[in-house]
């Protein structure tokens, strides 16, 4: 099969499209014939081996796992002997290892049946970004109907899902984005849209019960100004400052500061969850959430897709087609 592989850390130049052996599903895994995948910041972090703390697990000098990609949608080709929820031929989506390939293996517990109303490309755009939005709002942020919620980075991969999920949960939603994305963010359901080039949400006097921040372009003290006295800030990712711990710098500061203020400042990383994929499936099938896809690239152009996403201007998700 054809797959994107890399054998050393670096820029997109380390990625190669090669013919390799098709993986074999383990007892609790499903072998997926991949129809589409999507690109996430996680991919370039693994590709570059940065921040360096990641190499403790990924490999100190070179990657232990030589394939990239964590989001996929396709058909179950084969299933392990312990798999009970899926059988060959089922259309599935979820998180896996090595999604930038014609075939990939995934744990049964990291998959769900593809929403019937979605294409494979749309389904592949969902897993990591939508799980981050759902878990960040519902679990970390304790989102309640009627609350005022602000999504910073509303036009990005996580942000476009967060706007729609917050609205589906009954929140009054404000999205923050650039001028060119104002219409997009309004079209996916934001009640209010702030163009950050014209207005700084940390200085306009508005207060929010919950802020989900996937950008990290404001200090913690600035974000606190935009929160109610008992409000919550959920940090999903952030700028890559520093080679050693990167986005974790701001998250660690939030943990420390939270001990001394009334507001909750909470770092967050999404977890793979079949139950939450089922929640997303229902939201997608009822039309309350629709994936936003910016660009599509063939498998051979994964380096270009990652380069584009790294620039930070993608509207929604970037998808890889097989």
N, C-alpha and C positions, 0 to 999 in steps of 0.2 A: 504494500500500500504506500501511498505518498503521504508524507508528513513533514512538518516544520521541525527541525532539530537544531540544537546548539550544544557545543562541547566546551565552550569557555564563556566567561562573562564579558559583556561589552555592549556596544550600541547595536543597532539593527543589522549591522554588517556581519555579526556572528551567526545570524540565522540562515539556514539552508533548507531548501526543499529537496528531500531525498526519498528514495525508495527503501523502505524498511519492512521488517516482518510485522504482520498483523498481530496485535496483542491477543492473548487468550484470557477469557474471563475467569477469575478465581471463583471459589464456591459461593461467595456472597455478592458477586458482581454481575453486571449486565454488559455485554459487548454491544456497543452502539455503532450502527452505520451512520456516520455523521452527515447530516444534510446541511447544517449551518452551525456556526460558532460565533461568539462575540468576543471583542477585545475589552480587557479591563486594565486599570492601572497595575493590578497585581502582576500582569504579564510582563510589563517592562521592569518592575522591581526584581522579579526573578531573572529576567534576561540580563540585567545589569549587575545583579548581585548586590544591590544597594536598597536600603541601608545595610551596612555590613553585618548587623546582628542577625539578619536573615540567613547568613551563610552557616550559622551554627547548625541549622537543620538542612539547608539546601546544598551544602558542600562548601568547604572553606576556600579551596583554590579553583575548583571547577564544579559545575552543577552535577549533583548525583542523578537527578532526573533530567533527561536531555530533551524533553518535549514540553512545549508550552500550550496554554489554553485551558480554561477552567469552566467555560459555559458552552453547552452543546444542546442541540436538538436533532433528533433523527429517529431511526427505527431500531428496535431491539433485534440484533442479528443472532445472538445466542445468550443463554443465561446459565449461571452457575447452579450447582445441584441444590444449594440452599435457598435459592431465590424462589419466592412464592407469589409475588405481586405482579410479575411481568412474565411474558412469554414471547418467543420470536414473532416478529411482525408488529408488535405494539409500537405505537408512536409515543416517544418519551421526550422529556426535556429535564435539564437539571445541571448539577455540577459534576465534573469528571476530571480526570488527569489526561493531558495531551489532546485537548479538543481540536487543535489545529492539525487535523489529519483526517483521512478517510474513515478510520475506525478508532474508537477510543473505549476504554473501560470505565465504568462508574459503579460505585457502591449502590446496591438496591435502595438503601436509605437516603441517597442523595438525588433520587429521581422521582418524577411524577408523570402521569399521562399528559401528553400535550393537549392544551386547550383546543377544543374542536374548531373554534372560530379563528385560530391563529395559523399563519403559515409557519413553516419551520424556521424561517429567518426571524420572524417576530418572536417565536418561542425561545430561540437562542439568545435573544437580547435580554431576557428576563432574569435568569437565576441570581447571580451575585449582586447586581445593582438593585433589583427589586427586593431581595431578601434584606439588603442593607437598609433600604428605605422602610420596609415593614417593621423589622425588628428594632431599628433605631427609633421610630416614632412610637410604636405600640409598647415595646418591652422596656427600652431605656427611658424614653420620654414620657411613658404612661399617658399617652394622648387620650383626651376625653372629648366627647362631642361638645361643641360650643366654644372650645378654647381658641384663642388667637395663636396661630402657628406661622412661623416664618421659615422659609426654605432658602438658605443662602447657597447659590449654585443651582438655581431652579431649572436651568436649561441643560444640565449635564446628565450623565447616565443615571446616577442615583437621584438627582434632583427632579427629573421628569417623572419618575415613579413616585417620589415623595409627595409632590404636589397633588397627584391624583389619589394616592392612598389617604393622605390627610383629609382631602375633601370627602372621600368615600366614608371616612370615619366621622364626618360631621363637623370638622373644624372650619374656622374662618381662616383661609389660607392666603398668605402673602408670599410671592415669589420674588427673589432678587436675581437679576441677570443683566446682561449687557443690552445696549440699545437694539442691536439686530435681533435679539431673542425675545423682545417684549411681546410681540404678537404670538409667538409660539407658546410662551408660558401662559398667556391669557387663554389661548385656544385649548389648553389641556385642563383648564378648570380653576386657575388661580383667581380668587376674588379681587386681589389687589396685586399690582406688579410694580416693583421699584427698579428703575434703571440706575444701576450703581454708578454710571458715568455722570448722572445728573443729580443723584441724591445718595447720601450716606445713611443707611438705616440705623446706624448707631448714634446718629446726631439729630434725627428728625422728631424726637419726643415721643414716638410710639413705643408701647410696651407689649411684649408678647409672653404668653404662658410657656411657649416652647419654641426653641430655635434649633433646627437641624442644619448643621454647617458642614458641607462637603468641600469647602474651598479653603478655609483657614486664612483668609486675607485680612482679618481683624484680630487685634489683641483680645485676650480674655477680658480685660477691664472694659474695652469698648463694647464687647458683646453683652457684658453684664448691664450696661446702661440701657440696652434694648429689652431686657428681661423685667418681668414683674418681680416683686420682692421674693416670691417663692417660685420663680420660674426655673426652667430647665434648659440647659444648653447641651446638645448632643453633638459630639465631634466625630464625624465620619471621614477619616483620612485627614489630609491637610498638606501644606507645602512641604517639599523635600528639602528641609534645611538641615544640613549636616550629613556627613557620610555614614556616621555610626548608627544613629537611631532614627534619623530622618523625621517623618511625620509624628513619631512618638514623642518628640520634644514637647510640642504643645499639649499632647495628651497627658504627659506626666506632670506638667505644670498645672493642668486642670485638676488632677487628682489631689495635688497638694493644696491648691487654693480652695477647693471645695470644703476642706476641713474648717475654714475660717469665715465662710460667708453663708448667708441664708439660702442662696440659690444653689441648684445642683449643676455642676459642671462635669459632664460625663463623657469620657472617651468610649469609643465603641468599635468593635469589629464584628462583622456578621458571621453567623454560624450556618453551616449546611443543615437543612431541616426538611424532611419530607412533609411533615405536617404543615409547615409554612408554605411550601410549594403548593400544597392543596388549597390553602387560603388564597394564595395568589391566583391559582387556576380559577377559583370561583369569581374573584374580582375581574379577571380577564374575560371569562365567558359571559359574565353579565354586562360587560361593556363599561364597567366603572373605571377600569384601567386599560390603557392601550399603549403598547411599546412605541416609543419614538425612535426611528432609525434615521441617522444622518447619512451615512455612506455604506456602501457594500463593496467588498473587495474579494476577488477570487483567492483560493488558497495560496497560489504562487506569489501574491502580493501582500502577505501578512506583514513583512517588514514595513511597507508603505503605510499599512493600516495602523501599526503601532506608532510609527513616526507621527502620523496625523493626530492620534489620540494624545500623544505626549505634548503636542503643542497647546493643548488645553482649550480648544475652541469648538469641540464637537458638540452638536446639538443632539442630545440623547445618546444613542448607542451606535457603535461602529461594528458592522457584522461581516463575518467571513462566510462566503458561499462555497460549496463544493461542486 
